[in-house]
Amino acid sequence: MDKNKHTGGETQKVKLELYKSKEKIHPREIKGRFQTLRTLAVWVLLGLFYVLPWLNWDGHQAVLFDLPHRRFYIFGLTFWPQDFIYLSWLLIIAAFSLFFFTALAGRLWCGYACPQTVWTELFIWIERLVEGDRNKQIKLDKGPWTREKIVKKFIKHALWIALALWTGYTFVGYFTPIRELGHNILHGQLGPWETFWILFYALATYGNAGILREQVCLYMCPYARFQSAMFDRDTLIISYDEKRGEPRMKGRKRREEALAKGEPVGDCIDCTMCVQVCPTGIDIRDGLQYECIACAACIDACDEVMIREGKEPGLIRYTTENALEGKPTHILRPRMVFYFMILMGMVGLFTYSLAHRQSLQVDVLRDRNALYRIVDSKTVENVYTLKIANKGDKLLHFEVSAEGVPGMQVVLPKQDKNKVAEPGQLINLTAKVRAPMDKLKRIQTIRLTVRGKEDPQAEDTEKTKYFGPK
């Protein structure tokens, strides 16, 4: 497949192979405003991941997904399998967030928050710490296997493996109390599943962040493949200003000679710094490419060169296709308004639902064998089955009351009067609701209220139909 490439004012055809064997990329370290933001994001996200399991809240781990006991602790809230709807809701919010921010400013997720990006940055930092900067790494890789090379490679991979194992241990610590997990490791009492997942996650971290790196983004991640469906001509993307930069020309003397002859000279000096700092090894000057993860390293590198050359920064910058063509850019457009309204609505409803979440959930089922029963000449009885889910942290006994008809009372069978619901347990209670016959209509609505005796806030009220003979 052929592709046009501009070099030195000329257009050349470059042959692109469908498959190319992996060549290790050594990204150059660069400083700048966007890299400062990325570094801050990396340390905040890594800090949250590694620190959260060690925090306690109300006597237990602040964030713990206790699968054996089917309960999930998240900062004082306890969730049960019955609360699975919240997870579904959260995933939908995450999907709409991805749509919104991608349509707004491209692959912000990939460049600043993706776990692959975050851990790769950490592994690259370790590599630089041990082997030196980009030039030293390239020289070391191309050189023979000397004692120095063996020692540096061993230290680097040892640190990588140690970090990967600590990452696996931390990951499993979200599902098994992390202090208990550490105790079991020290005393050789680690279970088979915990051992498997620590080693599996450690291997995945070591392989993805240390060995595969950009190959995960290029060949394994599906996001890069469908990102174009979420872009439009008003999406902020990292772009090279071809009108300003071309024809590019390397060498100060050559540029001065071309200017003296009255030949056009672009601002790009063809220093390839934008390529050297790119973690996926692409040339942003070739246009928008699916390999670009929007890390903005090329922007910081190019701005540094432009300032040094006495030119205005922004040859490579966040911009839109319309802006590059001199057309108006519309950040506030119907698509963005739609995404934002849907996203804010869902976040608001999710927050409201979470704030008003009850620790007791009751479902009322009528007895299908009979609409009503005549207890005596003055009393009618309807029978209901109450399915009660205890979603709190306390063991509960229950009391049941009914409203809707004067003189109405609830009778529980003897075996149900002292029935107990453990935390997370679902139990059935049979409730016989009796009412005076002379106060009844044929069909009316009543309210059944179930309260936990040990927890005043454990209460739920449900409406149901009550039938009488009239």
C-alpha positions as CSV (number, residue, x, y, z in Angstrom):
1,M,0.0,0.0,0.0
2,D,1.4,3.4,-1.0
3,K,1.2,6.6,1.0
4,N,2.3,10.1,0.1
5,K,4.9,11.7,2.4
6,H,6.2,15.3,2.2
7,T,9.9,15.7,2.7
8,G,11.9,18.8,1.8
9,G,9.2,20.3,-0.4
10,E,8.9,17.1,-2.4
11,T,6.2,14.5,-2.4
12,Q,7.5,10.9,-2.2
13,K,5.7,7.6,-2.2
14,V,6.3,5.4,0.8
15,K,5.5,1.7,0.7
16,L,3.6,0.6,3.9
17,E,3.8,-3.1,4.7
18,L,0.7,-4.9,6.1
19,Y,2.9,-6.6,8.6
20,K,6.2,-5.4,10.2
21,S,8.2,-7.2,12.8
22,K,8.3,-5.4,16.1
23,E,11.0,-2.8,16.6
24,K,11.5,-1.6,20.1
25,I,10.6,2.1,20.5
26,H,12.6,4.2,22.9
27,P,10.6,7.3,23.5
28,R,12.7,10.4,24.4
29,E,11.9,12.1,27.7
30,I,10.3,15.5,27.2
31,K,9.1,18.2,29.6
32,G,6.1,20.4,29.0
33,R,2.6,21.4,30.2
34,F,0.9,18.3,28.8
35,Q,3.5,16.0,30.1
36,T,3.1,17.6,33.5
37,L,-0.6,16.8,33.3
38,R,0.1,13.2,32.2
39,T,2.6,12.7,35.0
40,L,0.1,14.1,37.6
41,A,-2.6,11.8,36.2
42,V,-0.3,8.8,36.4
43,W,0.7,9.3,40.0
44,V,-2.8,10.1,41.1
45,L,-4.3,7.0,39.5
46,L,-1.4,4.7,40.6
47,G,-1.7,6.2,44.1
48,L,-5.4,5.4,44.3
49,F,-4.9,1.9,43.0
50,Y,-2.1,1.0,45.5
51,V,-3.3,2.9,48.5
52,L,-7.1,2.3,48.5
53,P,-7.0,-1.3,49.7
54,W,-5.0,-0.2,52.8
55,L,-7.6,2.3,54.0
56,N,-10.2,1.2,56.6
57,W,-13.8,2.5,56.9
58,D,-16.3,1.5,59.6
59,G,-14.1,-1.4,60.8
60,H,-13.4,-3.0,57.5
61,Q,-11.5,-2.4,54.3
62,A,-12.7,0.8,52.5
63,V,-13.0,-0.9,49.1
64,L,-13.5,-4.6,49.2
65,F,-15.3,-6.9,46.8
66,D,-16.0,-9.9,49.1
67,L,-17.1,-12.5,46.5
68,P,-17.3,-15.5,48.9
69,H,-19.8,-13.6,51.1
70,R,-21.4,-11.9,48.1
71,R,-21.0,-8.4,49.6
72,F,-19.1,-5.3,48.3
73,Y,-17.9,-2.6,50.5
74,I,-17.3,0.9,48.9
75,F,-16.6,3.7,51.4
76,G,-19.2,2.8,54.0
77,L,-21.8,1.5,51.5
78,T,-22.5,-2.2,51.4
79,F,-23.7,-3.6,48.1
80,W,-25.2,-7.1,47.4
81,P,-26.0,-9.1,44.3
82,Q,-29.5,-7.5,44.4
83,D,-27.7,-4.1,43.7
84,F,-26.3,-5.3,40.4
85,I,-28.3,-2.6,38.7
86,Y,-25.9,0.0,40.1
87,L,-23.0,-1.7,38.3
88,S,-24.9,-1.7,35.1
89,W,-25.8,1.9,35.5
90,L,-22.2,2.8,36.2
91,L,-21.0,1.1,33.1
92,I,-23.5,3.0,31.0
93,I,-22.3,6.3,32.5
94,A,-18.7,5.3,31.7
95,A,-19.7,4.5,28.1
96,F,-21.4,7.9,27.7
97,S,-18.5,9.6,29.3
98,L,-16.2,8.0,26.7
99,F,-18.5,9.1,23.9
100,F,-18.6,12.7,25.2
101,F,-14.9,13.2,25.9
102,T,-13.9,11.5,22.6
103,A,-16.2,13.6,20.6
104,L,-14.9,16.7,22.4
105,A,-11.2,16.2,22.4
106,G,-10.3,12.8,20.9
107,R,-8.5,10.0,22.8
108,L,-8.1,11.7,26.2
109,W,-8.8,8.4,27.9
110,C,-5.9,6.7,26.0
111,G,-3.4,9.5,26.6
112,Y,-4.1,10.2,30.3
113,A,-6.1,7.5,32.1
114,C,-5.9,4.2,30.3
115,P,-4.3,1.5,32.6
116,Q,-2.1,0.4,29.7
117,T,-0.8,4.0,29.4
118,V,-0.4,4.5,33.2
119,W,1.6,1.3,33.9
120,T,3.6,1.7,30.7
121,E,4.8,5.1,31.9
122,L,5.8,3.6,35.2
123,F,7.8,0.8,33.5
124,I,9.5,3.3,31.1
125,W,10.4,5.4,34.1
126,I,12.1,2.4,35.7
127,E,13.8,1.6,32.4
128,R,15.3,5.1,32.2
129,L,16.3,5.0,35.8
130,V,18.4,1.8,35.2
131,E,19.5,2.1,31.6
132,G,19.7,5.9,31.1
133,D,18.1,8.2,28.5
134,R,17.0,7.3,25.0
135,N,20.4,7.4,23.4
136,K,22.0,5.2,26.1
137,Q,19.2,2.7,25.8
138,I,19.6,2.4,22.0
139,K,23.4,2.1,22.4
140,L,22.9,-0.6,25.1
141,D,20.4,-2.6,23.0
142,K,22.6,-2.5,19.9
143,G,25.8,-3.4,21.8
144,P,27.2,-6.8,22.6
145,W,26.2,-8.7,25.8
146,T,28.8,-7.3,28.1
147,R,28.8,-7.6,31.9
148,E,27.4,-4.1,32.2
149,K,24.5,-4.9,29.8
150,I,23.7,-8.1,31.6
151,V,23.7,-6.4,35.0
152,K,21.5,-3.5,33.8
153,K,19.0,-5.8,32.0
154,F,18.8,-8.0,35.1
155,I,18.2,-5.1,37.4
156,K,15.6,-3.6,35.1
157,H,13.6,-6.9,34.7
158,A,14.0,-7.7,38.4
159,L,12.4,-4.3,39.3
160,W,9.7,-4.9,36.6
161,I,8.9,-8.3,38.1
162,A,8.8,-7.0,41.6
163,L,6.4,-4.1,40.6
164,A,4.3,-6.6,38.6
165,L,4.0,-8.9,41.6
166,W,3.1,-6.0,43.9
167,T,0.5,-5.0,41.4
168,G,-1.0,-8.5,41.3
169,Y,-0.9,-8.6,45.1
170,T,-2.7,-5.2,45.3
171,F,-5.3,-6.3,42.7
172,V,-6.2,-9.5,44.6
173,G,-6.3,-7.3,47.8
174,Y,-9.5,-5.8,46.4
175,F,-11.1,-9.2,46.6
176,T,-9.4,-10.7,49.7
177,P,-8.7,-8.4,52.7
178,I,-5.2,-7.2,51.8
179,R,-3.8,-7.5,55.3
180,E,-5.1,-11.0,55.6
181,L,-3.7,-11.7,52.2
182,G,-0.2,-10.5,53.2
183,H,-0.4,-12.6,56.4
184,N,-1.2,-15.7,54.3
185,I,1.7,-15.0,51.9
186,L,4.2,-14.7,54.7
187,H,3.0,-17.9,56.4
188,G,2.7,-19.9,53.2
189,Q,-1.1,-20.2,53.6
190,L,-2.1,-18.7,50.2
191,G,-5.1,-20.4,48.5
192,P,-4.8,-21.7,44.9
193,W,-7.2,-19.2,43.4
194,E,-5.4,-16.2,45.1
195,T,-2.0,-17.6,44.0
196,F,-3.3,-17.9,40.4
197,W,-4.7,-14.4,40.2
198,I,-1.7,-12.8,41.8
199,L,0.6,-14.5,39.3
200,F,-1.8,-14.0,36.4
201,Y,-2.2,-10.3,37.0
202,A,1.5,-9.9,37.6
203,L,2.3,-11.6,34.3
204,A,-0.3,-9.5,32.5
205,T,1.2,-6.3,33.9
206,Y,4.8,-7.3,33.1
207,G,3.9,-8.5,29.6
208,N,1.6,-5.5,28.7
209,A,3.5,-2.6,30.3
210,G,7.1,-4.0,30.0
211,I,7.3,-6.1,26.9
212,L,4.3,-5.3,24.6
213,R,3.8,-1.7,25.4
214,E,2.5,0.2,22.3
215,Q,1.7,-3.2,20.6
216,V,-1.3,-3.4,22.9
217,C,-2.6,-0.1,21.6
218,L,-1.8,-0.8,18.0
219,Y,-3.1,-4.4,17.6
220,M,-5.0,-5.5,20.7
221,C,-7.1,-2.5,21.8
222,P,-10.4,-2.1,19.8
223,Y,-10.9,1.5,20.8
224,A,-8.4,2.7,18.2
225,R,-10.4,1.0,15.5
226,F,-13.7,2.6,16.1
227,Q,-12.5,6.0,17.3
228,S,-13.2,7.5,13.9
229,A,-16.9,6.8,14.3
230,M,-16.9,9.2,17.3
231,F,-14.8,12.0,15.7
232,D,-16.1,14.8,13.5
233,R,-14.6,17.8,11.9
234,D,-15.0,19.8,15.1
235,T,-13.3,17.3,17.4
236,L,-10.2,18.6,19.0
237,I,-7.3,16.4,17.8
238,I,-3.5,16.7,17.9
239,S,-2.6,17.9,14.4
240,Y,0.4,19.2,12.5
241,D,-0.2,22.5,10.7
242,E,0.9,21.6,7.2
243,K,0.3,25.0,5.7
244,R,2.6,26.6,8.3
245,G,5.2,23.8,8.5
246,E,5.7,22.9,4.8
247,P,8.0,22.7,3.0
248,R,10.0,21.4,5.9
249,M,13.8,21.8,5.7
250,K,16.6,20.5,7.9
251,G,19.7,22.6,8.6
252,R,20.0,26.3,9.4
253,K,22.4,27.0,6.6
254,R,20.2,25.3,4.0
255,R,17.1,27.2,5.3
256,E,19.0,30.5,5.1
257,E,20.1,29.8,1.5
258,A,16.6,28.9,0.5
259,L,15.2,32.1,2.0
260,A,17.9,34.2,0.3
261,K,16.8,32.7,-3.1
262,G,13.2,33.6,-2.3
263,E,12.2,29.9,-2.0
264,P,9.3,29.1,0.4
265,V,10.5,27.6,3.7
266,G,8.1,26.2,6.4
267,D,8.6,26.4,10.1
268,C,9.2,22.7,10.5
269,I,13.0,22.1,10.7
270,D,12.6,18.3,10.3
271,C,14.3,17.6,13.6
272,T,12.1,14.5,14.1
273,M,11.7,15.4,17.8
274,C,8.0,14.8,17.5
275,V,8.7,11.2,16.3
276,Q,11.4,10.6,18.9
277,V,9.1,11.4,21.9
278,C,6.1,9.5,20.5
279,P,5.4,6.3,22.6
280,T,3.9,4.6,19.5
281,G,6.6,5.7,17.1
282,I,4.4,7.5,14.6
283,D,5.1,10.7,12.7
284,I,2.2,13.1,13.5
285,R,3.2,15.1,10.3
286,D,1.7,12.3,8.2
287,G,-1.8,13.3,9.5
288,L,-4.3,11.8,11.9
289,Q,-3.5,8.1,12.5
290,Y,-5.2,5.4,14.6
291,E,-1.9,4.7,16.4
292,C,-2.0,8.2,18.0
293,I,-3.0,7.9,21.7
294,A,-3.2,11.7,22.2
295,C,-0.5,11.8,24.8
296,A,0.5,15.3,23.4
297,A,4.3,14.5,23.8
298,C,4.8,15.8,20.2
299,I,3.2,19.1,21.1
300,D,5.5,19.7,24.0
301,A,8.5,18.6,22.0
302,C,7.6,20.8,19.0
303,D,6.8,23.8,21.2
304,E,10.3,23.5,22.8
305,V,11.9,23.5,19.4
306,M,9.9,26.4,18.1
307,I,10.7,28.6,21.1
308,R,14.4,27.7,20.7
309,E,14.2,28.7,17.0
310,G,12.5,31.9,17.8
311,K,9.2,30.9,16.2
312,E,5.7,30.9,17.6
313,P,4.7,27.6,19.3
314,G,1.7,25.6,18.1
315,L,3.0,24.1,14.9
316,I,1.7,20.9,16.4
317,R,-1.3,21.6,18.6
318,Y,-4.8,20.6,19.7
319,T,-7.1,21.9,16.9
320,T,-9.9,20.8,14.6
321,E,-10.0,19.8,11.0
322,N,-12.2,22.9,10.3
323,A,-9.7,25.2,12.0
324,L,-6.8,23.8,10.0
325,E,-8.8,24.6,6.8
326,G,-9.7,28.1,8.0
327,K,-13.3,27.3,8.7
328,P,-15.3,28.1,11.9
329,T,-15.1,25.6,14.7
330,H,-18.1,24.7,16.8
331,I,-17.3,23.2,20.1
332,L,-20.9,23.6,21.3
333,R,-22.8,21.6,18.8
334,P,-26.0,19.4,18.9
335,R,-24.0,16.2,19.3
336,M,-22.1,17.5,22.3
337,V,-25.2,19.0,23.9
338,F,-27.0,15.7,23.5
339,Y,-24.2,13.7,25.1
340,F,-23.8,16.2,27.9
341,M,-27.5,16.2,28.8
342,I,-27.7,12.4,28.7
343,L,-24.6,12.1,30.8
344,M,-25.6,14.7,33.4
345,G,-29.1,13.2,33.6
346,M,-27.8,9.7,34.3
347,V,-25.2,10.9,36.8
348,G,-27.9,12.9,38.6
349,L,-30.3,10.0,38.7
350,F,-27.5,7.6,39.8
351,T,-26.5,9.9,42.6
352,Y,-30.1,10.4,43.8
353,S,-30.8,6.7,43.7
354,L,-27.6,6.0,45.6
355,A,-28.3,8.6,48.2
356,H,-31.9,7.3,48.8
357,R,-30.9,3.6,48.7
358,Q,-32.7,1.6,51.3
359,S,-31.1,-1.2,53.4
360,L,-34.4,-3.1,53.2
361,Q,-36.1,-4.2,50.1
362,V,-39.6,-5.7,50.1
363,D,-41.6,-7.3,47.3
364,V,-45.3,-8.2,47.9
365,L,-46.9,-11.2,46.3
366,R,-50.6,-12.0,46.7
367,D,-51.9,-15.4,47.5
368,R,-53.2,-16.7,44.1
369,N,-55.4,-19.4,45.6
370,A,-58.1,-17.0,46.8
371,L,-58.8,-13.3,46.4
372,Y,-60.0,-13.1,50.0
373,R,-61.2,-15.3,52.9
374,I,-64.1,-14.8,55.2
375,V,-62.7,-15.2,58.8
376,D,-66.1,-14.6,60.5
377,S,-69.2,-12.6,59.8
378,K,-67.4,-9.3,60.4
379,T,-63.8,-9.9,59.2
380,V,-62.2,-10.5,55.8
381,E,-58.6,-11.7,55.3
382,N,-56.1,-11.3,52.4
383,V,-52.9,-13.4,52.4
384,Y,-49.6,-12.0,51.1
385,T,-46.1,-13.4,50.8
386,L,-43.4,-10.8,51.6
387,K,-40.0,-11.3,50.1
388,I,-37.6,-9.3,52.3
389,A,-34.0,-8.6,51.3
390,N,-31.8,-7.4,54.1
391,K,-29.2,-5.2,52.4
392,G,-27.7,-3.8,55.5
393,D,-25.0,-4.9,57.9
394,K,-27.2,-5.9,60.8
395,L,-29.2,-9.0,61.7
396,L,-32.8,-8.1,61.6
397,H,-36.2,-9.2,63.1
398,F,-39.2,-7.7,61.5
399,E,-42.6,-6.1,62.3
400,V,-45.3,-5.6,59.6
401,S,-48.1,-3.1,59.6
402,A,-50.8,-2.2,57.1
403,E,-52.7,1.0,56.2
404,G,-55.5,1.9,54.0
405,V,-58.6,0.5,55.8
406,P,-59.7,1.6,59.3
407,G,-59.2,-1.2,61.8
408,M,-56.8,-3.2,59.6
409,Q,-54.3,-5.5,61.3
410,V,-51.6,-7.9,60.3
411,V,-51.3,-11.4,61.7
412,L,-48.1,-13.4,61.2
413,P,-48.0,-17.2,61.5
414,K,-46.2,-18.5,64.6
415,Q,-43.2,-19.8,62.6
416,D,-42.7,-16.3,61.0
417,K,-43.0,-14.1,64.1
418,N,-39.3,-14.6,65.1
419,K,-37.9,-15.1,61.7
420,V,-34.4,-13.5,61.3
421,A,-32.7,-12.1,58.2
422,E,-28.9,-12.2,58.2
423,P,-27.1,-9.4,56.3
424,G,-27.5,-10.0,52.6
425,Q,-30.2,-12.7,53.2
426,L,-33.5,-13.0,51.4
427,I,-36.4,-14.4,53.4
428,N,-40.1,-15.0,52.9
429,L,-42.8,-14.0,55.4
430,T,-46.5,-14.8,55.2
431,A,-48.7,-11.9,56.2
432,K,-52.4,-12.3,56.9
433,V,-54.0,-8.9,56.6
434,R,-57.5,-8.7,58.3
435,A,-60.0,-5.8,57.9
436,P,-63.6,-5.2,59.1
437,M,-66.1,-6.2,56.4
438,D,-68.2,-3.1,56.7
439,K,-65.3,-0.8,55.9
440,L,-64.3,-2.6,52.7
441,K,-64.9,-1.9,49.0
442,R,-64.6,-4.5,46.3
443,I,-61.0,-3.5,45.4
444,Q,-58.9,-1.0,47.1
445,T,-55.2,-0.1,47.5
446,I,-53.4,-0.6,50.8
447,R,-49.8,0.0,52.0
448,L,-47.8,-2.7,53.7
449,T,-44.8,-1.5,55.8
450,V,-41.9,-3.7,57.0
451,R,-39.6,-2.4,59.6
452,G,-36.4,-3.9,61.1
453,K,-36.5,-3.9,64.8
454,E,-32.7,-3.5,65.2
455,D,-32.3,-0.7,62.7
456,P,-34.8,2.2,62.6
457,Q,-33.7,3.1,59.1
458,A,-34.4,-0.4,57.7
459,E,-37.9,0.2,56.5
460,D,-39.8,-0.2,53.2
461,T,-43.4,0.4,52.2
462,E,-45.1,-1.2,49.2
463,K,-48.6,-0.7,47.7
464,T,-50.8,-3.7,46.9
465,K,-54.4,-4.5,46.1
466,Y,-56.9,-5.6,48.8
467,F,-60.1,-7.5,47.8
468,G,-63.3,-7.7,49.7
469,P,-66.7,-9.3,49.0
470,K,-68.6,-6.1,48.1
